[in-house]
Amino acid sequence: MWKTSIGLKLIVAVTGVLLYLFVIGHMIGNLQVYLGPNALNTYAEKLRALPPLLWTVRIGLLVIAVVHITLTITLAFQNRAARPIRYVRKEAVEASVSSRTMVYSGLALLGFVVYHLLHLTWKLTNPQYASLRDAHDRPDVYAMVVLGFQNPVASVIYIAAMIVLGFHFTHAFSSFFQTVGWSTPRTRPTLERVALILAAIIVVGNISIPLSILLGVVHLPTGGM
Amino acid sequence: MNLTLRVWRQKSPREAGRLVTYQARDIIPDMSFLEMLDVVNEGLILKGEDPIAFDHDCREGICGMCSLVINGVPHGHQSGTTVCQLHMRHFHDGQTITIEPWRARPFPVLKDLIIDRSAFDRIIQAGGFTSVNAGGAPDANAIPIPKEEAELAMDAAACIGCGACVAACKNASAMLFVGAKVSQFLHLPQGHPEREARVRNMVAAMDREGFGNCTNTYECEAVCPKNISVRVIAELNRELRRAAFRPPPAKRAVGAG
């Protein structure tokens, strides 16, 4: 089973759905930026105070992402080899743009994730973030987010990446059900609608953060910093 | 009608092919696409040129031989139709039509628009059958089958193995074909004894042939001349997973008794 193309696709689907769930959890955590510095910094501190959980999730995510990406690329190479001579003229009748560009949107997201980690997790692009402390002498994640997104270039990169993520997820959600064999002609339209709604929620939820910061709705506390 | 045809010409599997332009003159709109090609070929023969080689057999939409990609779509833009049942009234006077063969590594071009589809035969040989003794025909109602199940089996069995699904898929995947063949046995009691071995062997044969993988773009369903649903692909995925958790049965004496 696991040596077949269908077995590999199943692993891609399951690892993909785990990454999908992580993105939803990540967004819910990040939306606490609207509750103010204390809420976000407390949340961040709680995560950090649970090293076994934090590192299990981190290592788990890394393994899942590596498996998802490696297998996808392996399958993509097989797919390319299956048609060595291209059509002179080829038209898509049914296939959506998101379904035909999954490998490209996936690679773009990989690039974004690397930048995202350099920017906000490892703070390599902005080392000054590491010294930010809040009134309770905790790492000031809130200030880091606000200062990060006050840079329009960073915000535009995030917004563009979230649109690509939405594109990727639109196809990924319903595709998962087809690959595991739980999709039927009756449920397919509903699954595709749910995919679209969930992708829209994730995109709007995540994009709202840089937009709110750029528009000044979310800002650093007066007197702070 | 007068048309400009851009046709893929390739002398042999080893030689490189190219598009050659021909004029198709005085085409009657009620002609089928293949009849239009017949007219063009008559002209080529009269001029002493090599006629365009293309596959065809029944010309009734049931054999699955006519395999042409017309203006970028296998079997042309008319949905649920084979090339032989595609009529020239769906084109307009003065139109340019590009005609190419199916493109997939497991379907090598033999000549011009003719491809070798024996990869499909080898997949069928791997499990697309039931090992029962061929005796006298049993009564049609000897084994009662729920109507809905019979319909699902018949819908899948409508696959004519033309390969348009492979031709349309951006990955040249054969999963609609294999899914249809697995599904037609899955919904009938006769298919159950060899259920696990069938799906295992057919998927292994499919992979061996070098077809690509399904990425659920559903382009196959859109071009299938028999409107086979991608439901059969979901069933194929499910069947393989089910088979993975069941050990292969002890060897049975097939055909004995």
Interface residues (C-beta under 8 A of the other chain):
Chain A: M1 W2 T4 S5 I6 G7 L8 K9 L10 L75 Q78 N79 A81 A82 R83 P84 I85 R86 Y87 V88 R89 K90 E91 A92 V93 E94 A95 S96 S99 R100 M102 H171 S174 S175 F177 Q178 T179 V180 G181 W182 S183 T184 P185
Chain B: R6 W8 L19 V69 N71 G72 V73 H77 S79 T98 E100 R103 A104 R105 P106 A168 K170 N171 A172 S173 M175 V203 A204 M206 D207 G210 F211 G212 N213 C214 T215 N216 T217 Y218 E219 E221 A222 V223 S229 V230 R231 I233 A234 E235 L236 N237 R238 E239 L240 R241 A243 A244
